[in-house]
Amino acid sequence: MSIQNGLASSSRRYDCENCPLRPLPGFRKFERSELAFIDKLKKGELAVDKGATVLVEGRRSAHLYTVLSGWAFRYKLLSDGRRQILNYAVPGDLIGLQGGVMGEMQHSVEALSPMLLCVFERESLHELFRNHPGLAYDITWIASREERMLDENLLSVGRRSAIERTAYLIAFIGSRAKAVGLNGGRLTRIAFTQQHIADTLGLSLVHTNKTIRKLMDRKLIAWRDGGCEIIDHEGLKQLAGWEGLGKERRPLI
């Protein structure tokens, strides 16, 4: 199930000034002119069902999206159907930037839960870069942060043991979720399956299950029907050898 370009709703529940994400301490404040420009660019909001493909590798999309609520993940498929999950998107993340700059997507994006997306036209990027250098810097910052996260993920897959990389992944996603107010700002539940973990870390499902059980035995996590529940976030970070997210305030487009 994929989303077609023409399905972006013109209705709005939120204008940009009253966005529920803006009061969160993790996001930087906009200048009034920047906020007015972004509000003008926003074409509507799109509700997405769990499991829907928001963007498809190899295709062009007329739209960029900011995640207003819910979870998603970015992935690539091999010709035999094997999947590599590259990263996860949480509220405040901009998705579709790669297609907006390079013409077509080099990866796909799937909704991990029901989502609400803010919709922007891809062509609006030209005006943003031309007339709003502060926002253009924000786009560059977002791309650089994504590169930094992928560097850490590559380090994890390449050098951490299975239990260390699993601890890192859960701590990393839990930290990002807490920063944007998911789960009420508490480190509780991550709505993914063990197959998602396996496809992110390059492990077999059997190996992933055994590793999850080791984390459960150490009382670091619990596994419920709705996903992974974090019990000891600091313990996960210590096991992974990860210092955690920085405290810099991030842009919100």
C-alpha distance (Angstrom), angle and dihedral (degrees) to the residues before:
residue distance angle dihedral
M1 . . .
S2 3.80 . .
I3 3.79 135.2 .
Q4 3.78 117.7 -112.9
N5 3.79 120.4 -141.0
G6 3.77 93.1 -113.8
L7 3.79 97.0 58.4
A8 3.80 98.3 81.7
S9 3.79 106.9 123.1
S10 3.79 118.5 -128.6
S11 3.81 91.1 -150.2
R12 3.79 119.8 98.8
R13 3.74 133.5 -155.4
Y14 3.80 92.5 -177.8
D15 3.76 135.9 32.1
C16 3.79 114.6 -150.0
E17 3.80 94.5 -105.6
N18 3.80 90.7 57.9
C19 3.80 96.3 39.7
P20 3.83 108.6 146.7
L21 3.81 90.4 -136.8
R22 3.81 97.5 57.1
P23 3.83 97.2 75.4
L24 3.81 91.3 56.2
P25 3.82 111.4 109.4
G26 3.81 93.7 -128.9
F27 3.81 94.4 69.5
R28 3.78 126.1 76.0
K29 3.79 119.6 -124.1
F30 3.81 120.3 -105.8
E31 3.76 127.6 -130.4
R32 3.80 110.7 -112.7
S33 3.81 91.6 -112.3
E34 3.81 91.2 51.0
L35 3.79 92.4 49.6
A36 3.81 91.7 49.4
F37 3.80 90.5 49.9
I38 3.81 93.9 49.9
D39 3.81 90.4 46.6
K40 3.81 89.4 53.5
L41 3.81 91.2 50.1
K42 3.79 94.5 50.5
K43 3.80 107.7 100.1
G44 3.78 98.7 -174.0
E45 3.76 143.3 -68.1
L46 3.78 129.3 -73.9
A47 3.80 124.9 -152.2
V48 3.81 111.8 -147.7
D49 3.79 127.5 -164.9
K50 3.79 122.5 -132.1
G51 3.81 109.3 -88.2
A52 3.81 95.6 23.4
T53 3.81 117.3 134.7
V54 3.79 107.0 -124.8
L55 3.82 97.1 -176.3
V56 3.81 128.6 14.8
E57 3.79 126.4 -144.5
G58 3.80 112.4 -111.8
R59 3.80 95.2 19.5
R60 3.76 132.3 104.4
S61 3.78 119.6 -123.2
A62 3.77 127.0 -159.3
H63 3.79 90.0 -150.8
L64 3.77 145.5 64.1
Y65 3.78 119.9 -158.1
T66 3.78 137.8 -152.8
V67 3.79 114.4 -155.4
L68 3.80 107.9 -121.3
S69 3.80 96.0 174.5
G70 3.80 137.5 -5.2
W71 3.81 136.2 31.8
A72 3.81 135.3 -77.2
F73 3.78 138.2 172.0
R74 3.80 134.2 -143.4
Y75 3.79 118.3 -136.5
K76 3.78 147.7 162.9
L77 3.80 127.8 -142.8
L78 3.79 128.5 -143.6
S79 3.81 119.1 -139.5
D80 3.81 90.9 -100.0
G81 3.80 92.3 54.8
R82 3.80 99.0 -100.9
R83 3.80 111.0 145.7
Q84 3.80 131.3 -143.7
I85 3.80 114.5 -165.3
L86 3.80 108.3 -149.0
N87 3.78 103.3 -174.0
Y88 3.78 145.1 -30.2
A89 3.81 128.6 -109.4
V90 3.80 123.5 -142.2
P91 3.83 131.9 177.9
G92 3.79 112.0 -54.2
D93 3.81 94.6 30.2
L94 3.80 120.0 126.3
I95 3.80 113.8 -135.6
G96 3.78 127.8 -170.8
L97 3.81 95.6 36.4
Q98 3.79 91.8 124.3
G99 3.80 91.3 57.1
G100 3.80 90.3 44.2
V101 3.81 91.9 57.4
M102 3.83 102.9 30.2
G103 3.79 99.7 36.0
E104 3.79 99.6 -118.6
M105 3.76 135.7 40.5
Q106 3.80 119.2 -96.6
H107 3.80 91.4 -164.9
S108 3.80 139.7 24.8
V109 3.81 129.4 -115.9
E110 3.82 123.4 -146.6
A111 3.79 129.3 -173.0
L112 3.79 111.3 -113.9
S113 3.81 90.5 -169.5
P114 3.81 136.3 2.2
M115 3.80 106.2 -59.4
L116 3.78 142.1 -166.7
L117 3.80 114.8 -149.3
C118 3.79 131.5 -167.9
V119 3.82 108.1 -134.7
F120 3.80 125.6 -139.5
E121 3.79 129.3 173.8
R122 3.78 114.0 -112.3
E123 3.80 92.0 -133.1
S124 3.80 89.9 62.6
L125 3.81 88.9 76.1
H126 3.80 89.9 76.1
E127 3.79 92.3 58.4
L128 3.79 91.1 44.3
F129 3.81 93.3 54.7
R130 3.79 92.3 42.0
N131 3.80 100.2 48.8
H132 3.80 109.0 18.7
P133 3.82 112.9 52.5
G134 3.81 92.1 172.9
L135 3.80 91.5 58.0
A136 3.81 90.3 42.4
Y137 3.80 88.0 56.7
D138 3.81 88.3 50.2
I139 3.80 90.4 55.3
T140 3.81 89.4 50.8
W141 3.81 90.2 48.3
I142 3.81 91.0 51.6
A143 3.82 91.3 50.9
S144 3.82 91.1 47.3
R145 3.79 92.1 49.6
E146 3.80 90.1 51.5
E147 3.79 88.9 52.6
R148 3.80 90.6 50.9
M149 3.81 91.8 50.8
L150 3.80 90.9 49.5
D151 3.82 89.7 50.2
E152 3.80 89.6 55.5
N153 3.80 91.1 46.3
L154 3.81 90.9 51.2
L155 3.79 90.5 49.8
S156 3.78 88.5 51.2
V157 3.79 95.5 50.3
G158 3.80 93.5 42.0
R159 3.80 103.0 43.1
R160 3.79 113.3 11.6
S161 3.78 120.9 87.4
A162 3.81 118.8 -114.0
I163 3.79 93.6 -96.2
E164 3.81 92.3 44.2
R165 3.80 94.0 50.1
T166 3.81 92.0 46.3
A167 3.81 90.5 50.2
Y168 3.80 89.7 48.8
L169 3.80 93.9 49.7
I170 3.80 94.0 50.3
A171 3.82 93.0 44.3
F172 3.80 91.4 46.8
I173 3.80 96.0 50.3
G174 3.80 91.6 41.5
S175 3.81 90.6 53.0
R176 3.79 92.1 50.2
A177 3.79 91.3 47.7
K178 3.80 92.4 50.9
A179 3.81 92.3 48.9
V180 3.80 92.3 58.8
G181 3.78 97.5 41.7
L182 3.80 100.4 -103.3
N183 3.81 112.4 155.5
G184 3.79 87.7 20.1
G185 3.80 90.0 -64.0
R186 3.80 91.9 -61.0
L187 3.78 125.2 123.5
T188 3.76 97.2 -118.3
R189 3.78 127.2 113.9
I190 3.80 132.7 13.9
A191 3.79 110.6 -162.9
F192 3.79 100.3 -138.7
T193 3.78 135.2 106.8
Q194 3.78 131.9 -123.4
Q195 3.81 86.9 -105.6
H196 3.81 89.3 60.9
I197 3.81 89.4 52.6
A198 3.80 91.2 48.4
D199 3.81 91.9 49.6
T200 3.80 91.3 48.4
L201 3.80 97.1 47.9
G202 3.80 100.5 35.3
L203 3.80 93.3 -117.1
S204 3.78 129.1 135.4
L205 3.78 115.9 -106.3
V206 3.82 90.3 -114.7
H207 3.83 91.9 52.4
T208 3.80 90.1 45.8
N209 3.80 91.6 52.5
K210 3.82 91.7 50.5
T211 3.81 90.8 48.3
I212 3.81 92.4 49.2
R213 3.79 88.9 52.3
K214 3.81 90.5 53.8
L215 3.81 90.0 53.6
M216 3.79 89.4 48.5
D217 3.81 91.2 49.8
R218 3.81 88.6 54.4
K219 3.84 89.3 52.5
L220 3.80 91.5 -120.0
I221 3.80 96.7 121.3
A222 3.80 142.3 4.7
W223 3.78 125.7 -146.0
R224 3.81 117.8 -135.9
D225 3.78 133.2 173.9
G226 3.80 89.1 -97.6
G227 3.79 94.8 52.7
C228 3.79 139.8 -90.3
E229 3.80 120.9 -11.6
I230 3.79 116.8 -157.5
I231 3.80 114.2 -138.2
D232 3.82 102.5 167.9
H233 3.80 113.3 22.9
E234 3.80 94.8 173.1
G235 3.79 89.8 50.6
L236 3.80 90.7 54.0
K237 3.81 91.2 50.3
Q238 3.80 91.9 48.6
L239 3.81 92.2 49.2
A240 3.81 91.4 49.2
G241 3.81 94.3 44.8
W242 3.80 88.9 -125.7
E243 3.79 123.1 145.2
G244 3.79 95.0 -155.3
L245 3.78 135.4 -121.5
G246 3.78 120.9 -35.0
K247 3.78 119.5 -110.8
E248 3.78 97.7 -124.4
R249 3.80 115.9 130.1
R250 3.77 112.4 -114.3
P251 3.81 130.9 -143.4
L252 3.78 121.6 -105.4
I253 3.81 114.6 -153.3
